[in-house]
């Protein structure tokens, strides 16, 4: 259960009817803030160590097998191929690890599954999974 203090969270600084509103230093929970900061630093450090995910392309229309290919990614020592049902919200099956940039899945119909690929750095840090469907790829943000 969430615990919110609406007098001191998400409020502009002001006093109404003798009640002080707003995020003020005297209402901060510094031990909790330190825990959140440590969590964020660890997450960012892990992301900084991982290579960008590849951009996979699936070929499997009108055939009883699936071929997946991608371009090599800088910093990747190997790749992990993932699979999930088309109605599943999370990646379910870690199919294989490979240092190659392609995989063939005989007997697996592409229209029954979604496939994704993640890149793994030499130290074992695994990056996010890029889906082999439009909108599932990651790309660096353009600089303004």
C-alpha positions as a Markdown table, in Angstrom:
| # | Residue | x | y | z |
|---|---|---|---|---|
| 1 | Unk | 0.0 | 0.0 | 0.0 |
| 2 | Unk | 1.4 | 3.4 | -1.0 |
| 3 | Unk | 1.8 | 6.0 | 1.7 |
| 4 | Unk | 1.3 | 9.5 | 0.3 |
| 5 | Unk | 1.6 | 12.8 | 2.2 |
| 6 | Unk | -0.3 | 15.1 | -0.1 |
| 7 | Unk | 0.4 | 18.2 | 2.0 |
| 8 | Unk | 4.1 | 17.8 | 1.2 |
| 9 | Unk | 4.3 | 15.9 | -2.0 |
| 10 | Unk | 3.6 | 17.3 | -5.5 |
| 11 | Unk | 2.6 | 20.7 | -4.1 |
| 12 | Unk | 3.8 | 24.3 | -4.7 |
| 13 | Unk | 5.2 | 25.9 | -1.6 |
| 14 | Unk | 2.5 | 27.9 | 0.1 |
| 15 | Unk | 0.5 | 28.2 | 3.4 |
| 16 | Unk | -3.2 | 27.9 | 3.4 |
| 17 | Unk | -5.3 | 28.0 | 6.6 |
| 18 | Unk | -2.2 | 27.7 | 8.7 |
| 19 | Unk | -1.1 | 24.5 | 6.9 |
| 20 | Unk | 2.3 | 24.5 | 5.1 |
| 21 | Unk | 2.2 | 22.8 | 1.7 |
| 22 | Unk | 5.1 | 21.7 | -0.5 |
| 23 | Unk | 8.3 | 19.7 | -0.6 |
| 24 | Unk | 10.4 | 21.2 | 2.1 |
| 25 | Unk | 13.7 | 20.0 | 3.6 |
| 26 | Unk | 12.1 | 19.3 | 7.0 |
| 27 | Unk | 9.8 | 16.7 | 5.5 |
| 28 | Unk | 12.5 | 14.8 | 3.6 |
| 29 | Unk | 13.2 | 11.2 | 4.4 |
| 30 | Unk | 17.0 | 11.2 | 3.8 |
| 31 | Unk | 17.6 | 7.5 | 4.6 |
| 32 | Unk | 15.0 | 6.5 | 2.0 |
| 33 | Unk | 16.3 | 9.0 | -0.5 |
| 34 | Unk | 19.8 | 7.5 | -0.1 |
| 35 | Unk | 18.4 | 4.0 | -0.8 |
| 36 | Unk | 16.6 | 5.2 | -4.0 |
| 37 | Unk | 19.8 | 7.0 | -5.1 |
| 38 | Unk | 21.9 | 3.9 | -4.6 |
| 39 | Unk | 19.4 | 1.9 | -6.7 |
| 40 | Unk | 19.4 | 4.4 | -9.5 |
| 41 | Unk | 23.2 | 4.6 | -9.6 |
| 42 | Unk | 23.4 | 0.8 | -9.7 |
| 43 | Unk | 20.9 | 0.6 | -12.5 |
| 44 | Unk | 22.6 | 3.3 | -14.5 |
| 45 | Unk | 26.0 | 1.6 | -14.0 |
| 46 | Unk | 24.7 | -1.7 | -15.3 |
| 47 | Unk | 23.1 | 0.0 | -18.4 |
| 48 | Unk | 26.4 | 1.8 | -19.0 |
| 49 | Unk | 28.3 | -1.5 | -19.1 |
| 50 | Unk | 25.9 | -3.2 | -21.6 |
| 51 | Unk | 26.1 | -2.9 | -25.4 |
| 52 | Unk | 23.2 | -1.5 | -27.3 |
| 53 | Unk | 20.8 | -4.2 | -28.5 |
| 54 | Unk | 21.0 | -5.3 | -32.1 |
| 55 | Unk | 18.2 | -4.6 | -34.6 |
| 56 | Unk | 16.9 | -8.1 | -35.5 |
| 57 | Unk | 15.1 | -9.0 | -38.7 |
| 58 | Unk | 12.9 | -12.1 | -38.9 |
| 59 | Unk | 12.3 | -14.0 | -42.1 |
| 60 | Unk | 9.7 | -16.7 | -41.7 |
| 61 | Unk | 6.5 | -15.8 | -43.6 |
| 62 | Unk | 4.8 | -18.7 | -45.4 |
| 63 | Unk | 7.3 | -21.3 | -44.2 |
| 64 | Unk | 7.6 | -23.7 | -41.4 |
| 65 | Unk | 10.9 | -22.3 | -40.1 |
| 66 | Unk | 12.2 | -19.0 | -38.9 |
| 67 | Unk | 15.5 | -17.2 | -39.7 |
| 68 | Unk | 16.7 | -14.3 | -37.6 |
| 69 | Unk | 19.6 | -12.0 | -38.4 |
| 70 | Unk | 21.1 | -8.8 | -37.1 |
| 71 | Unk | 24.2 | -6.6 | -37.6 |
| 72 | Unk | 27.1 | -6.9 | -35.1 |
| 73 | Unk | 26.9 | -4.5 | -32.1 |
| 74 | Unk | 30.0 | -2.7 | -30.7 |
| 75 | Unk | 31.0 | -4.2 | -27.4 |
| 76 | Unk | 29.0 | -7.4 | -27.8 |
| 77 | Unk | 30.8 | -10.6 | -27.1 |
| 78 | Unk | 27.7 | -12.7 | -27.8 |
| 79 | Unk | 24.0 | -12.5 | -28.3 |
| 80 | Unk | 20.9 | -14.1 | -26.7 |
| 81 | Unk | 17.9 | -15.0 | -28.8 |
| 82 | Unk | 14.5 | -14.8 | -27.0 |
| 83 | Unk | 11.0 | -16.0 | -27.8 |
| 84 | Unk | 7.5 | -15.3 | -26.4 |
| 85 | Unk | 4.0 | -16.0 | -27.4 |
| 86 | Unk | 2.3 | -13.2 | -29.4 |
| 87 | Unk | 0.0 | -12.5 | -26.5 |
| 88 | Unk | 2.6 | -12.7 | -23.7 |
| 89 | Unk | 3.7 | -9.5 | -22.0 |
| 90 | Unk | 7.2 | -10.7 | -21.1 |
| 91 | Unk | 10.0 | -12.6 | -22.8 |
| 92 | Unk | 9.4 | -16.3 | -21.8 |
| 93 | Unk | 12.1 | -18.4 | -23.3 |
| 94 | Unk | 15.8 | -17.9 | -23.7 |
| 95 | Unk | 16.3 | -19.9 | -26.8 |
| 96 | Unk | 20.1 | -19.8 | -27.3 |
| 97 | Unk | 23.3 | -17.9 | -26.9 |
| 98 | Unk | 25.5 | -17.4 | -29.9 |
| 99 | Unk | 28.5 | -15.3 | -31.1 |
| 100 | Unk | 27.0 | -15.5 | -34.6 |
| 101 | Unk | 24.8 | -12.7 | -36.0 |
| 102 | Unk | 22.1 | -15.1 | -37.3 |
| 103 | Unk | 20.0 | -18.0 | -36.1 |
| 104 | Unk | 17.8 | -20.5 | -37.9 |
| 105 | Unk | 14.9 | -22.2 | -36.1 |
| 106 | Unk | 13.7 | -25.2 | -38.1 |
| 107 | Unk | 10.1 | -26.1 | -37.4 |
| 108 | Unk | 9.3 | -22.8 | -35.6 |
| 109 | Unk | 6.7 | -20.7 | -37.4 |
| 110 | Unk | 7.4 | -17.0 | -37.2 |
| 111 | Unk | 3.7 | -16.0 | -37.2 |
| 112 | Unk | 3.1 | -17.9 | -33.9 |
| 113 | Unk | 5.9 | -16.2 | -31.9 |
| 114 | Unk | 7.7 | -12.9 | -31.3 |
| 115 | Unk | 11.5 | -13.0 | -31.3 |
| 116 | Unk | 14.0 | -10.7 | -29.8 |
| 117 | Unk | 17.8 | -10.4 | -29.4 |
| 118 | Unk | 19.9 | -9.0 | -26.6 |
| 119 | Unk | 23.7 | -8.3 | -26.7 |
| 120 | Unk | 26.0 | -9.5 | -23.9 |
| 121 | Unk | 29.3 | -7.8 | -23.1 |
| 122 | Unk | 32.5 | -9.7 | -22.3 |
| 123 | Unk | 31.9 | -9.3 | -18.6 |
| 124 | Unk | 28.4 | -10.9 | -18.9 |
| 125 | Unk | 26.3 | -7.8 | -18.6 |
| 126 | Unk | 23.3 | -8.3 | -20.8 |
| 127 | Unk | 21.5 | -5.4 | -22.4 |
| 128 | Unk | 17.8 | -4.9 | -23.2 |
| 129 | Unk | 16.0 | -7.2 | -25.6 |
| 130 | Unk | 15.2 | -5.7 | -29.0 |
| 131 | Unk | 12.1 | -7.2 | -30.6 |
| 132 | Unk | 12.2 | -8.2 | -34.2 |
| 133 | Unk | 8.9 | -6.3 | -34.9 |
| 134 | Unk | 8.5 | -2.7 | -35.9 |
| 135 | Unk | 8.6 | -0.4 | -32.9 |
| 136 | Unk | 10.6 | -3.0 | -30.9 |
| 137 | Unk | 14.1 | -1.7 | -31.7 |
| 138 | Unk | 16.2 | 0.6 | -29.7 |
| 139 | Unk | 18.2 | 3.4 | -31.3 |
| 140 | Unk | 20.4 | 6.2 | -30.0 |
| 141 | Unk | 18.4 | 9.4 | -29.6 |
| 142 | Unk | 19.4 | 12.0 | -32.2 |
| 143 | Unk | 21.4 | 14.9 | -30.8 |
| 144 | Unk | 19.6 | 18.3 | -31.0 |
